[in-house]
Amino acid sequence: MITSEDVREELALIVPLRRCDRLAELSALFHAAGSLHLRGRGEWALHLDLGSGAAARRAFALLRDEGIRSEIRTYRQRAFDRSTRYQLHVEGESGALEVLVAAGVLDRRHAPLARPPRRVVARACCRAAYLRGAFLGGGSVSVQRSAHLELRTATPETALLLSEIAARSGLALAALDRGSHAVAYAKEWDAIESLLAVAGAADAVLALEERAVLAVTREQANRLANADHANLVRTSRAARLQLAAVERLRGDGTLERLPTPLREAAELRVRHPGESLRELAARTDPRASKAAMQRRLRRLQELAEA
């Protein structure tokens, strides 16, 4: 069963070759899981709070490639919560400021931006990198009962941006403001697979497609099994009625006076009570059709009821 962490592990292995892609991925990471902390006297620090070790390693590598020093710290959010969270601490150095401005995380006055400028996601490769970063920073996927993919963001503006980026890539994501945070989400299999494919999670897409094929095959097998069971029930019920009719006709002496085809049908039903009409018809001499056998047995029932 594919999990959200499986997808993050796969996405974290993708190494962007272009700087624009690295900046777009960083931008999405910070808009999904970043926070700005002012320290006074113009000093500040920026934190990334992530729930995945794979995402933390990817963010650290992206920052390192851009010449930004960061420190990874771990903590437990609650005393009884066994999951480990990861914080990347970035000091407000001039080089870091320039990179974060270029990534659309901060404006030129170093104030945080709710959504990056359009230049950050202008190219198709940058939009794919932004979606990848959004999943690494706050994405989840569930396929246990019904399909559901969610990209969590800090603000509704960023969720709307994700919907716009998805639309420009031919994908459908809905945006929802939940008060404390916002999400862009999809509940259709095709939309989820397409988004993961654009972000670069090819193995996850193959796993979902395999699961879908297995689900369809299982559904067809169940439907056929149910149909076979229903046919057996109908055959058994009809055979009981036919046997009762034969016994009634034999009891009052009518069976001996019937034409040969009807007597043959009655004898075959008595000797083979569990067989289908087609199987009984194959035993007649000369061989009869299924429809002919059905007419003969129905005629026996009509005579027994008369």
C-alpha positions in Angstrom: 0.0 0.0 0.0 1.4 3.4 -1.0 1.8 6.0 1.7 2.5 9.7 1.8 6.0 9.0 3.1 6.7 6.7 0.1 5.8 9.6 -2.2 8.0 12.0 -0.3 10.9 9.6 -0.3 10.6 9.3 -4.1 10.3 13.0 -4.7 13.2 13.8 -2.4 15.5 11.8 -4.7 14.8 14.1 -7.6 17.7 16.6 -8.1 16.7 19.7 -10.1 19.2 20.6 -12.7 18.1 24.2 -13.3 18.3 26.9 -10.7 14.8 28.1 -11.5 13.5 24.6 -10.5 15.5 24.7 -7.2 14.1 28.1 -6.4 10.5 27.0 -7.2 10.9 24.0 -5.0 12.3 26.0 -2.1 9.5 28.5 -2.5 6.9 25.8 -2.2 8.6 24.3 0.8 8.7 27.6 2.7 5.1 28.5 1.7 3.9 25.2 2.9 6.0 24.8 6.1 8.0 28.0 6.7 7.8 30.7 9.3 9.6 34.0 9.8 11.0 34.9 13.3 12.1 38.5 14.0 14.8 38.8 16.6 14.9 42.6 16.9 17.4 45.2 15.6 16.7 44.1 12.1 17.8 40.5 12.7 15.6 37.6 11.8 15.6 33.8 11.3 13.5 31.6 9.1 12.4 28.1 10.1 11.1 25.1 8.1 9.0 22.8 10.2 8.6 19.4 8.4 7.2 16.0 9.4 9.4 14.0 7.1 13.0 13.1 7.3 13.1 12.8 3.5 11.7 16.3 3.1 14.1 17.7 5.7 17.1 16.2 3.8 15.8 17.5 0.5 15.3 21.1 1.9 18.8 21.0 3.5 20.3 20.0 0.2 18.4 22.7 -1.7 19.6 25.3 0.7 23.2 24.1 0.6 23.2 24.2 -3.2 22.1 27.8 -3.0 24.9 28.6 -0.5 22.6 28.9 2.5 23.7 27.4 5.8 21.0 25.7 7.8 20.7 23.6 10.9 18.5 20.6 11.3 16.9 20.0 14.7 14.4 17.4 15.8 11.6 17.4 18.3 8.4 15.7 19.4 5.3 17.9 19.1 3.5 16.3 22.0 4.7 14.2 24.9 2.8 11.1 23.8 3.4 11.6 20.1 6.0 9.1 18.8 6.5 10.8 15.4 9.6 13.0 15.1 9.4 16.4 13.4 12.3 18.3 11.8 13.1 22.0 11.9 15.6 23.7 9.6 16.9 27.0 11.0 18.1 29.5 8.6 19.9 32.7 9.8 19.1 36.0 8.2 22.4 36.5 6.4 22.6 38.7 3.3 23.2 35.7 1.0 20.2 33.9 2.4 18.1 37.0 1.9 19.0 37.3 -1.7 18.1 33.6 -2.4 14.8 33.8 -0.6 13.9 37.0 -2.4 14.7 35.3 -5.7 12.5 32.3 -4.6 9.6 34.5 -3.9 9.6 33.7 -0.2 10.4 37.3 0.8 9.8 40.6 -1.0 12.6 43.1 -1.6 11.9 44.7 1.8 12.3 41.2 3.3 8.7 40.9 4.3 7.1 37.4 3.9 5.0 36.8 0.8 1.8 34.9 1.0 2.4 33.6 -2.6 5.4 33.9 -4.9 5.6 36.2 -7.9 4.5 34.7 -11.2 8.1 34.6 -12.4 8.8 31.8 -9.9 6.3 29.5 -11.6 6.4 30.9 -15.2 7.9 27.7 -16.8 6.4 24.2 -16.9 9.5 22.8 -15.2 9.1 25.4 -12.4 5.5 24.6 -11.9 6.3 20.9 -11.6 9.1 21.7 -9.1 6.7 23.9 -7.1 4.1 21.1 -6.9 6.9 18.8 -5.8 8.0 21.1 -3.1 4.4 21.6 -1.9 4.0 17.9 -1.4 7.3 17.6 0.3 6.4 20.4 2.7 2.8 19.6 3.4 1.4 16.8 1.2 -0.5 13.7 2.0 -2.2 11.0 -0.1 -4.6 8.3 1.0 -5.9 5.4 -1.0 -7.2 3.0 1.6 -11.0 3.6 1.2 -11.4 6.5 -1.2 -8.7 8.4 -3.0 -7.6 11.7 -1.5 -4.6 13.9 -2.1 -4.0 17.1 -0.1 -1.4 19.8 -0.2 -1.4 21.8 3.0 -0.4 25.5 2.9 -0.1 28.3 5.5 -2.5 30.7 3.7 -5.5 30.5 1.3 -3.5 32.5 -1.2 -1.0 29.7 -1.6 -3.7 27.1 -1.9 -5.3 29.1 -4.7 -1.9 29.4 -6.3 -1.6 25.6 -6.3 -5.0 25.3 -7.9 -3.9 27.8 -10.6 -0.6 25.9 -11.2 -2.4 22.6 -11.5 -4.9 24.1 -13.9 -2.1 25.4 -16.1 -0.7 21.9 -16.2 -4.1 20.4 -17.1 -4.8 19.2 -13.6 -7.8 19.8 -11.2 -7.2 20.9 -7.6 -9.8 22.5 -5.4 -8.8 25.0 -2.7 -10.3 25.1 0.8 -9.7 27.5 3.8 -9.8 25.6 7.1 -9.1 28.5 9.3 -5.8 27.5 10.9 -4.5 26.5 7.5 -5.6 26.0 3.9 -5.4 23.1 1.5 -5.5 22.3 -2.2 -6.9 18.8 -2.7 -8.1 16.2 -5.2 -10.4 13.2 -4.8 -10.4 11.7 -8.3 -8.0 8.9 -9.2 -7.0 10.5 -12.5 -6.3 13.9 -10.9 -4.2 12.4 -8.2 -2.2 10.2 -10.6 -1.7 13.1 -13.0 -0.4 15.5 -10.2 2.0 12.9 -8.9 3.3 12.2 -12.4 3.9 16.0 -13.0 5.7 16.3 -9.7 7.9 13.3 -10.7 6.6 10.4 -8.5 6.5 7.9 -11.4 6.8 4.8 -9.0 3.9 6.1 -7.0 1.8 6.5 -10.1 2.6 2.9 -11.2 1.7 1.6 -7.8 -1.7 3.5 -7.9 -2.4 2.2 -11.4 -1.5 -1.4 -10.3 -3.9 -1.0 -7.3 -6.6 0.3 -9.6 -6.2 -2.6 -12.0 -6.3 -5.1 -9.1 -9.4 -3.4 -7.7 -11.2 -3.6 -11.1 -10.2 -7.2 -11.5 -11.4 -8.0 -8.0 -14.7 -6.2 -8.6 -15.2 -8.1 -11.9 -14.4 -11.5 -10.2 -16.8 -10.7 -7.3 -19.5 -9.7 -9.8 -19.0 -12.9 -11.8 -19.0 -15.0 -8.6 -22.2 -13.3 -7.4 -23.8 -13.9 -10.8 -22.8 -17.6 -10.7 -24.2 -17.9 -7.2 -27.5 -16.3 -8.3 -27.7 -18.7 -11.3 -27.1 -21.7 -9.0 -29.8 -20.5 -6.7 -32.3 -20.1 -9.6 -31.3 -23.4 -11.1 -31.8 -25.2 -7.7 -35.2 -23.6 -7.1 -36.4 -24.4 -10.6 -35.1 -28.0 -10.2 -37.1 -28.5 -7.0 -40.3 -27.3 -8.6 -39.7 -29.5 -11.6 -39.0 -32.6 -9.4 -42.2 -31.9 -7.4 -44.2 -31.7 -10.7 -42.7 -35.0 -11.9 -43.6 -36.7 -8.6 -47.2 -35.4 -8.8 -47.6 -36.6 -12.4 -46.1 -39.9 -11.6 -48.4 -40.3 -8.6 -51.6 -39.8 -10.5 -50.5 -41.9 -13.5 -50.4 -39.0 -15.9 -46.6 -39.3 -16.6 -46.9 -42.7 -18.3 -49.4 -41.3 -20.9 -47.3 -38.3 -21.9 -45.4 -38.0 -25.2 -41.8 -39.5 -25.2 -40.0 -36.1 -25.2 -41.8 -35.1 -22.0 -41.2 -38.4 -20.3 -37.5 -38.2 -21.3 -37.3 -34.7 -19.8 -38.9 -35.9 -16.6 -36.6 -38.9 -16.2 -33.5 -36.8 -16.9 -34.5 -34.3 -14.2 -35.0 -37.1 -11.7 -31.7 -38.7 -12.5 -29.8 -35.4 -12.6 -31.5 -33.0 -10.2 -28.5 -30.6 -9.9 -27.8 -30.1 -13.6 -28.6 -27.0 -15.7 -31.0 -26.9 -18.6 -28.1 -27.0 -21.1 -26.6 -30.1 -19.4 -29.9 -31.9 -19.4 -30.5 -31.0 -23.1 -27.1 -32.5 -24.0 -28.3 -35.9 -22.6 -31.4 -36.2 -24.8 -31.6 -38.5 -27.8 -31.8 -37.0 -30.2 -30.0 -34.0 -28.7 -32.4 -31.1 -27.9 -31.7 -27.4 -27.4 -31.7 -25.6 -24.1 -34.9 -23.8 -25.1 -36.6 -27.1 -26.0 -35.7 -28.6 -22.6 -36.9 -25.5 -20.8 -40.3 -25.8 -22.7 -40.6 -29.5 -21.8 -40.0 -29.0 -18.1 -42.3 -26.0 -18.0 -45.0 -28.1 -19.7 -44.6 -30.8 -17.0 -45.2 -28.1 -14.4 -48.3 -26.8 -16.2 -49.7 -30.3 -16.4 -49.0 -31.0 -12.7 -50.8 -27.8 -11.7 -53.8 -28.4 -14.0 
